[in-house]
Amino acid sequence: MINKDLKIKGLMMGTHETAWDLKVLLYKNATSVRRDKVMKRIDNGDFGNRLPERATLVMKLYDMLMGLLISGSSHRTIKTYLEQVWKFFAAIDKNNLPCTEEEIVSSFKIWTEYLLARVNQKKDLSHFTAYKTASIIANIIAKTLSLPGSKPGHSLMLNTRLSRPNKNKPVLGTQADKQNLANTFQFGRILTAICHSLDLATVRGPVPIKIKLSEEKVITIAGNLKDPDLDVSTIENPAVRRTAILKRQALPDDVSLFEVNKRSNILNLRIEAELLIFLAQTGMNLAQAVLLKSEDYRWQTNGEDYDVFRVYKGRRQGESIFSCYNTYREHLQNYLKWLNDTGFKSLDDRLFPLLSRGMVRSTASKTTLSSVKNLFKKNELTFINPSELRNTRVNWLIRHTDDISLTASQMGHTADVLVRDYLRPHHQRATSEIISFHNDYDPSLAAPGPGVCVGKSHPQSISQASKDAPVPDCISPEGCIFCTHHKDIMSYDYCWKLASHLRIKKIELGEYKPSNKNYTHPACLVIDRLNLKLEAIAKSSSIRDQWVINARDSIRAGNYHPQWSGFINLLEEMK
């Protein structure tokens, strides 16, 4: 079994990539050597004999990865798994940990302790990176060993001290948000300037290329020049000077743009800039965008946007592949024309055909955007990565549409995913939502009597009110307690106010001399209503019952609420 072929077959590879061979895992310290050189060193015996105790684990790992590949899993995901396995085995060998089917889980737990030490002590690894790396390995081990449970990888992580980092999202203040958008807009202006400057004549013309961003800022695109600022007239050696001059001249008409090391850096810079603009305009993921084909497109208006369809052999029917703002259409069509004029369209059918200096890259290879990143770093400009562009687009759309469902639909996500992974708390938006909520659902106002009013000065009598009860008019405190918009406040202070109000009405009723018509004094109805409110509050909980008891005791002791004490003392003096 140990002689079984352990090469991963069927994985998309570039012309200069080395196949993944799990045979390397059977030799101690072999994963620390470059894959394109390790097999030769294994054959030379540099890593000693195979470790037979690893055979069962490695073969199960091989079967698991081949199963993922055959079942249609992403080639990029499988490559990520392989990269992490290589790093994990390198750490296992470095720390002399056992690597067998029976002991790999224990070794994994010990390895997570090394990661924690790097996070907390050495501080050369972020908590998020450590957790993400360990989670990938936990999932690989769980699938390899067929561990039980619905989420065995997650269960394995729960048995370690490496916990998921808190996902506290930073709140964007006014200045932070403005700065974020300002950087994004500036980033877009620079990318647009690069795209407009690198037309066919310029990329075939003399180098270095100067692009003026502003009156103070000019960036230099060196191409394949090592010293773009070199003054060739200062070179004394005639042969060296002649070579330097030739390297800086425009390409002759009979020389292809795609000759190795000629203008590949400049072409990639334009393509990467176009790719970043495309991501910002469409909201598409980088991994999806790099797989798009350069084809004939049909444009269909959708409000202020365009839906772009793939066209099949001139027929109108086609598949909708992305949406974009209407102003982007002209820019994209200019880029498609540039691809055709430079000859890219006949060489590569991708919409963003990045060159790799003679290598043919696998479609599963990662896109690093190195040309744009290096240019921005060299010129001390702020680079914004694709995920940040997408995040900014999401939050900008949410704030301008105020519709999470609509934004989620445009970005190709569910609302839950959008809120969990993209939405950033923003204090201005939060303030606006709080104000809107209170205006729409609880627009409380100061009432003439105890409690608050939610009726926006539109008084309305309660249905069970007697015809002799005070009429709500937003003026008298007695009318308030018979209004449908009056709301109680659950507090001791409110109970004290009601009890003090009740005392006023009792004094007022005590001065009343009834007539022979047996007329019911309105104060009686007010007293009944106030007692009803106090009883209802007392019955709602034991704590509130104590509030009511204390309020009534305060009144009997002559301790009235300040809102009514002046009136009560005056009425008592007038007796």
Secondary structure, 3 states (H helix, E strand, C coil): CCCCCCECCCCCCCCCCCCCEHHHHHCCCHHHCCHHHHHHHHHCCCCCCCCHHHHHHHHHHHHHHHHHHHCCCCHHHHHHHHHHHHHHHHHHHHCCCCCCCCCHHHHHHHHHHHHHHHHHHHCCCCHHHHHHHHHHHHHHHHHHHCCCCCCHHHHHHHCCCCCCCCCCCCCECHHHHHHHHHHHHHHHHHHHHHHHHCCHHHHHCCCCEEEECCCCCEEEECCCCCCCCCCHHHCCCHHHHHHHHHHHCCCCCCCCCCCCCCCHHHHHHHHHHHHHHHHHHHCCCHHHHCCCECCCEEEEEECCEEEEEECCCCCCCCCEEEEEECCHHHHHHHHHHHHHHHCHHHHCCECCCCCECCECCCCCCCCCCHHHHHHHHHCCCCCCCHHHHHHHHHHHHHHHHCCHHHHHHHHCCCHHHHHHHCCCCEHHHHHHHHHHHHHHHCCCEECCCCCEECCCCCCCECCCCCCCCCCCCCCCHHHHCCECCEECCCCHHHHHHHHHHHHHHHHHHHCCCCCCCCCCCHHHHHHHHHHHHHHHHHHHCHHHHHHHHHHHHHHHCCCCCHHHHHHHHHHHHCC
